[in-house]
Amino acid sequence: MTQPALECSSLVKSLGGKLVLNDLAVSVEPGEVVALVGASGSGKSTLLRSIAGLVSPDSGEIRIQGDLMWSRRGEVPAEDRNVGLVFQDYALWPHMSVRQNLSFGLEVRGLKREEIKRRVDHALEITQLGSLEARRPSELSGGQQQRVAIARCLAMRPRLLLLDEPLSNLDAALRDDLRSEMMRLIRAEGMTAVYVTHDQVEAMAVSDRLAVMDRGSIVQFASPQAIYAAPANAFVARFLGGFSLISGTAHDNRFAVGGNGGVLSHSSSGMNGSAMLVVRPEDGRPVDEHPDNHLTGEVVDSAFHGRCWRLQIKVGSDVVRLDWPRREVPGSALAFSLPPERCTVLPA
């Protein structure tokens, strides 16, 4: 059986009297990229820094490739964990060239000159920074500086790569391009990575599995596709951002919308009592596609999103976001249908 690249068990950490990690457990497989998402204060950065050795938990265990990094019995110092860190502020030495920034950590570790050159040359080649190796950070763009930070980690050959909001300082267009390039490098090198981000779209794009955190615990840990198809609870559905939630009552496979009396069929089983219907923006259809599964609401807003119009429709006491093929006039009534197999119902 393959040993996990990272295993955290029963982690507890309090800061300022507040419980930041609450009996948290997570396991990451070799070569896997796991994204941590959650609201501010959910514990994702504290977890990342605990793994790196920058923060000490109160209790629990942290293992990297089976080796114990932290427990109450003892800990391995941060500098001896062979963990790569990429932060949003790059953390490059301003007085050193790109090549010197890559080689400095290897020199401190006492590697031979030939090995240092081989590793740095490889990192420069794979990140396409060879033509910039003599420049200092002040002579590089933000995207180039972040590539240097990634190249420095590749040269160190870490057992685990930790990324804390690595692209948040970049503008949107550059962020998308560099994200694709960065993930290509990580996967080409077969690295195991834990990626912290506040951007749910970015988390889904980079990860093999997504860990949604709330109040120091992981409330759902699965592939992005699985979480999008079946959020574990209303918190996950709300946090992922694209979903809308409609309050009502479930009985068997029927959902009655509160406020306007509409009734829908749904695919969730064993649901009875107060519940929430999850609506994905792309699931809205004209009424004639599912005439027995439709709702009517009032258009609150209609905004052009390029490929579609994003409508906000008040249904009962809730507002639903839908992607629609045409503009609808605010204040008008609109009927729309939902495919029963796409209607997910969760406990309220």
DRENVEXPA-980459 format. One line per 8 residues: their letters; for each residue y, z, x of C-alpha. Coordinates in Angstrom, 2 decimals, always signed. Layout:
% residues N
a) Y,Z,X ~ ...
This chain:
% residues 348
mtqpalec) +0.00,+0.00,+0.00 ~ +3.44,-0.99,+1.33 ~ +5.61,+1.92,+2.32 ~ +9.07,+2.03,+0.66 ~ +11.98,+1.06,+2.88 ~ +13.98,+3.88,+1.29 ~ +12.83,+6.82,-0.77 ~ +15.08,+9.51,-2.20
sslvkslg) +13.52,+12.31,-4.22 ~ +15.04,+15.20,-6.21 ~ +18.49,+14.81,-4.62 ~ +21.07,+17.38,-5.73 ~ +24.65,+17.50,-4.50 ~ +27.67,+19.44,-5.77 ~ +31.26,+18.80,-4.72 ~ +34.06,+21.14,-5.74
gklvlndl) +31.79,+22.87,-8.22 ~ +30.87,+19.58,-9.92 ~ +27.29,+18.26,-9.92 ~ +27.55,+14.79,-8.33 ~ +23.84,+14.06,-7.77 ~ +21.55,+15.51,-10.41 ~ +17.86,+15.57,-9.40 ~ +18.16,+11.90,-8.46
avsvepge) +15.16,+9.84,-7.36 ~ +15.08,+6.21,-6.24 ~ +12.71,+4.03,-4.21 ~ +13.60,+0.69,-2.58 ~ +10.98,-1.79,-1.38 ~ +11.14,-3.64,+1.99 ~ +13.36,-6.71,+1.80 ~ +14.75,-5.68,-1.58
vvalvgas) +18.44,-5.64,-2.52 ~ +19.32,-2.84,-4.94 ~ +22.78,-2.57,-6.50 ~ +24.21,+0.77,-7.63 ~ +26.69,+0.60,-10.50 ~ +28.38,+3.28,-12.56 ~ +31.75,+4.62,-13.59 ~ +33.97,+6.42,-11.07
gsgkstll) +32.44,+9.81,-10.35 ~ +28.91,+8.76,-11.33 ~ +27.63,+9.55,-7.82 ~ +26.94,+6.09,-6.40 ~ +29.10,+6.42,-3.26 ~ +27.88,+9.99,-2.67 ~ +24.30,+8.71,-2.81 ~ +25.09,+5.93,-0.33
rsiaglvs) +26.81,+8.33,+2.08 ~ +23.93,+10.79,+1.80 ~ +21.51,+8.03,+2.84 ~ +23.78,+7.13,+5.76 ~ +24.01,+10.76,+6.92 ~ +27.75,+11.09,+6.24 ~ +27.12,+13.64,+3.46 ~ +24.40,+16.30,+3.33
pdsgeiri) +22.73,+16.92,-0.06 ~ +22.12,+20.45,-1.30 ~ +18.42,+19.81,-1.84 ~ +15.84,+17.02,-2.02 ~ +14.51,+14.53,+0.52 ~ +15.60,+11.20,+2.01 ~ +13.08,+9.00,+3.84 ~ +13.65,+5.65,+5.55
qgdlmwsr) +10.48,+3.65,+6.21 ~ +8.53,+6.88,+5.74 ~ +10.51,+8.85,+8.32 ~ +12.21,+12.00,+7.01 ~ +15.99,+11.68,+7.38 ~ +17.09,+14.74,+5.43 ~ +15.55,+17.81,+3.83 ~ +16.19,+21.52,+3.95
rgevpaed) +13.75,+21.64,+6.85 ~ +15.98,+19.48,+9.01 ~ +17.93,+16.24,+9.30 ~ +18.38,+13.22,+11.54 ~ +22.03,+12.69,+12.63 ~ +23.80,+9.66,+11.18 ~ +23.98,+7.91,+14.55 ~ +20.19,+8.11,+14.97
rnvglvfq) +19.18,+6.74,+11.56 ~ +19.62,+3.05,+12.52 ~ +21.42,+2.35,+9.26 ~ +24.02,-0.43,+9.01 ~ +27.23,+0.25,+7.07 ~ +29.66,-2.29,+5.64 ~ +32.78,-0.84,+3.98 ~ +35.62,-2.48,+2.08
dyalwphm) +38.07,-1.86,+4.95 ~ +35.93,-3.68,+7.60 ~ +36.39,-0.88,+10.23 ~ +36.76,-3.27,+13.19 ~ +38.16,-2.27,+16.58 ~ +41.64,-3.92,+16.57 ~ +41.91,-4.21,+20.38 ~ +38.52,-5.91,+20.79
svrqnlsf) +37.54,-9.54,+20.32 ~ +34.95,-10.57,+17.75 ~ +32.24,-10.67,+20.43 ~ +33.25,-7.28,+21.79 ~ +33.18,-5.77,+18.29 ~ +29.60,-7.02,+17.91 ~ +28.41,-5.89,+21.33 ~ +30.09,-2.46,+21.54
glevrglk) +27.55,-0.57,+19.43 ~ +24.66,-2.17,+21.31 ~ +26.17,-1.12,+24.63 ~ +26.52,+2.46,+23.38 ~ +22.82,+2.42,+22.49 ~ +22.03,+1.44,+26.07 ~ +20.47,-1.98,+25.45 ~ +20.12,-4.34,+28.40
reeikrrv) +22.80,-6.99,+28.91 ~ +20.40,-9.86,+28.19 ~ +19.25,-8.30,+24.92 ~ +22.84,-7.64,+23.84 ~ +23.81,-11.27,+24.51 ~ +20.76,-12.56,+22.61 ~ +21.49,-10.44,+19.56 ~ +25.22,-11.16,+19.52
dhaleitq) +24.66,-14.90,+19.98 ~ +22.23,-14.89,+17.05 ~ +24.61,-12.93,+14.82 ~ +27.53,-15.25,+15.68 ~ +25.40,-18.30,+14.98 ~ +24.04,-17.18,+11.61 ~ +27.49,-16.07,+10.40 ~ +29.16,-19.22,+11.82
lgslearr) +31.63,-17.17,+13.83 ~ +30.96,-18.71,+17.24 ~ +34.26,-20.59,+17.34 ~ +36.13,-17.33,+16.62 ~ +34.37,-15.03,+19.10 ~ +37.43,-14.63,+21.37 ~ +39.83,-13.73,+18.55 ~ +40.92,-10.23,+17.64
pselsggq) +40.74,-8.93,+14.04 ~ +44.50,-9.41,+13.53 ~ +44.00,-13.15,+14.12 ~ +41.37,-13.46,+11.36 ~ +41.57,-13.77,+7.58 ~ +40.17,-11.04,+5.34 ~ +37.05,-13.09,+4.67 ~ +36.51,-13.71,+8.39
qqrvaiar) +36.93,-10.01,+9.17 ~ +34.31,-9.11,+6.59 ~ +31.94,-11.67,+8.13 ~ +32.47,-9.96,+11.49 ~ +31.56,-6.60,+9.91 ~ +28.38,-8.15,+8.51 ~ +27.57,-9.85,+11.83 ~ +27.96,-6.51,+13.62
clamrprl) +25.32,-5.03,+11.31 ~ +22.99,-7.99,+11.85 ~ +23.28,-7.53,+15.63 ~ +22.33,-3.85,+15.31 ~ +19.06,-4.79,+13.51 ~ +19.29,-1.79,+11.15 ~ +16.29,-0.53,+9.21 ~ +18.52,-0.39,+6.14
llldepls) +21.86,-2.02,+5.26 ~ +24.31,-0.06,+3.08 ~ +27.30,-1.85,+1.53 ~ +30.07,+0.15,-0.18 ~ +32.39,-2.10,-2.23 ~ +32.35,-4.65,+0.63 ~ +34.33,-7.37,-1.17 ~ +36.82,-5.42,-3.28
nldaalrd) +39.75,-6.14,-0.92 ~ +39.40,-9.91,-1.30 ~ +40.85,-12.21,-3.94 ~ +38.53,-13.48,-6.69 ~ +37.82,-17.00,-5.36 ~ +37.14,-15.80,-1.80 ~ +35.06,-12.90,-3.10 ~ +32.67,-15.25,-4.93
dlrsemmr) +32.27,-17.53,-1.90 ~ +31.76,-14.71,+0.60 ~ +29.34,-12.91,-1.74 ~ +27.08,-15.96,-1.80 ~ +27.32,-16.37,+1.96 ~ +26.69,-12.67,+2.62 ~ +23.60,-12.57,+0.41 ~ +22.26,-15.74,+2.04
liraegmt) +22.51,-14.00,+5.42 ~ +20.90,-10.77,+4.20 ~ +17.99,-12.61,+2.61 ~ +17.58,-14.97,+5.57 ~ +17.19,-11.92,+7.81 ~ +14.81,-10.21,+5.36 ~ +16.97,-7.10,+5.30 ~ +16.67,-4.22,+2.84
avyvthdq) +20.05,-3.41,+1.31 ~ +21.68,-0.95,-1.07 ~ +24.90,-2.35,-2.52 ~ +27.52,-0.22,-4.29 ~ +29.99,-2.04,-6.53 ~ +32.12,-1.34,-9.61 ~ +31.81,-5.02,-10.63 ~ +28.88,-5.45,-13.02
veamavsd) +28.86,-9.26,-12.63 ~ +28.70,-8.90,-8.84 ~ +25.91,-6.32,-9.12 ~ +23.81,-8.66,-11.25 ~ +24.44,-11.59,-8.90 ~ +23.38,-9.83,-5.67 ~ +20.51,-7.58,-6.70 ~ +16.76,-7.77,-7.16
rlavmdrg) +17.02,-4.52,-9.11 ~ +19.99,-2.78,-10.63 ~ +20.41,+1.01,-10.83 ~ +22.87,+2.13,-13.51 ~ +24.16,+5.63,-12.73 ~ +25.72,+8.18,-15.06 ~ +26.72,+11.75,-14.14 ~ +24.61,+11.84,-10.99
sivqfasp) +21.42,+10.37,-12.46 ~ +19.95,+6.88,-12.69 ~ +19.69,+6.08,-16.41 ~ +18.09,+2.62,-15.97 ~ +16.51,+0.95,-12.94 ~ +15.18,-2.57,-13.43 ~ +15.92,-6.22,-12.72 ~ +19.32,-7.46,-13.93
qaiyaapa) +17.53,-9.76,-16.35 ~ +15.50,-6.90,-17.85 ~ +18.56,-4.67,-18.26 ~ +20.59,-7.46,-19.84 ~ +17.74,-8.25,-22.25 ~ +17.02,-4.62,-23.12 ~ +19.61,-1.98,-22.13 ~ +18.02,+1.47,-22.17
nafvarfl) +20.71,+3.14,-24.24 ~ +24.22,+2.75,-25.65 ~ +25.81,+3.96,-22.38 ~ +24.17,+1.16,-20.37 ~ +25.12,-1.41,-23.00 ~ +28.75,-0.25,-23.02 ~ +28.98,-0.07,-19.24 ~ +27.65,-3.57,-18.60
ggfslisg) +30.81,-4.80,-20.27 ~ +29.83,-8.05,-21.96 ~ +28.03,-6.41,-24.85 ~ +29.52,-5.28,-28.14 ~ +28.09,-2.43,-30.20 ~ +28.06,-2.23,-33.99 ~ +27.33,+1.13,-35.62 ~ +25.00,+1.39,-38.60
tahdnrfa) +21.59,+2.56,-39.78 ~ +18.13,+1.28,-38.82 ~ +15.02,+1.37,-40.97 ~ +11.87,-0.33,-39.70 ~ +13.07,-3.79,-38.60 ~ +16.26,-3.87,-40.68 ~ +19.74,-2.81,-39.57 ~ +22.49,-2.03,-42.10
vggnggvl) +25.99,-2.39,-40.69 ~ +28.27,+0.52,-41.46 ~ +31.41,-0.27,-43.43 ~ +30.63,-3.71,-44.90 ~ +27.03,-3.49,-46.11 ~ +25.68,-6.39,-44.05 ~ +21.96,-6.19,-43.26 ~ +20.22,-7.85,-40.32
shsssgmn) +16.67,-8.20,-39.04 ~ +16.08,-7.08,-35.45 ~ +13.36,-7.09,-32.80 ~ +13.41,-3.40,-31.79 ~ +10.49,-1.33,-33.00 ~ +10.25,+2.27,-34.19 ~ +13.94,+2.65,-34.98 ~ +15.03,+4.78,-37.92
gsamlvvr) +18.30,+6.58,-38.64 ~ +21.75,+6.20,-37.06 ~ +21.74,+3.34,-34.58 ~ +23.80,+0.81,-32.64 ~ +23.29,-2.97,-32.73 ~ +23.80,-4.67,-29.34 ~ +25.55,-8.05,-29.63 ~ +25.76,-10.38,-26.63
pedgrpvd) +28.76,-12.76,-26.68 ~ +26.60,-15.88,-26.30 ~ +24.34,-15.00,-29.26 ~ +26.83,-15.79,-32.04 ~ +25.77,-18.82,-34.12 ~ +27.07,-20.68,-37.18 ~ +25.75,-19.18,-40.39 ~ +23.47,-22.14,-41.20
ehpdnhlt) +21.36,-21.50,-38.07 ~ +20.19,-18.09,-39.34 ~ +21.38,-17.87,-42.95 ~ +19.39,-14.70,-43.62 ~ +20.83,-12.92,-40.57 ~ +24.60,-13.20,-40.75 ~ +27.69,-11.00,-40.82 ~ +31.30,-11.55,-41.85
gevvdsaf) +34.34,-10.11,-40.14 ~ +38.03,-10.60,-39.54 ~ +39.20,-12.49,-36.44 ~ +41.38,-10.15,-34.36 ~ +41.96,-12.40,-31.33 ~ +41.00,-15.84,-30.03 ~ +41.37,-16.62,-26.28 ~ +40.41,-19.78,-24.37
hgrcwrlq) +37.86,-19.15,-21.61 ~ +37.33,-22.69,-20.35 ~ +33.81,-23.39,-21.60 ~ +34.41,-21.63,-24.93 ~ +36.75,-19.50,-27.03 ~ +36.23,-15.75,-26.74 ~ +36.72,-14.26,-30.20 ~ +37.22,-10.63,-31.12
ikvgsdvv) +35.99,-10.02,-34.65 ~ +36.29,-6.77,-36.59 ~ +33.00,-6.05,-38.34 ~ +33.08,-2.81,-40.31 ~ +34.75,-0.28,-38.02 ~ +33.76,-2.06,-34.78 ~ +35.05,-5.07,-32.84 ~ +32.57,-7.73,-31.69
rldwprre) +33.17,-10.21,-28.84 ~ +31.68,-13.68,-29.39 ~ +31.73,-16.94,-27.43 ~ +32.63,-19.64,-29.97 ~ +32.98,-23.44,-29.68 ~ +36.44,-23.57,-31.28 ~ +39.57,-21.52,-31.85 ~ +39.75,-19.37,-34.95
vpgsalaf) +43.03,-18.13,-36.43 ~ +43.62,-14.37,-36.07 ~ +43.59,-12.72,-39.47 ~ +41.10,-15.20,-40.95 ~ +37.58,-14.32,-42.10 ~ +34.64,-15.63,-40.09 ~ +30.95,-15.56,-40.88 ~ +28.47,-15.82,-38.01
slpperct) +24.74,-15.40,-37.60 ~ +22.58,-13.77,-34.92 ~ +19.02,-14.74,-33.91 ~ +16.72,-11.86,-35.03 ~ +14.85,-11.91,-31.72 ~ +18.13,-11.33,-29.87 ~ +19.19,-8.37,-32.03 ~ +18.55,-5.19,-30.03
vlpa) +18.98,-1.85,-31.78 ~ +19.46,+1.43,-29.87 ~ +19.76,+5.07,-30.94 ~ +23.37,+5.96,-31.74
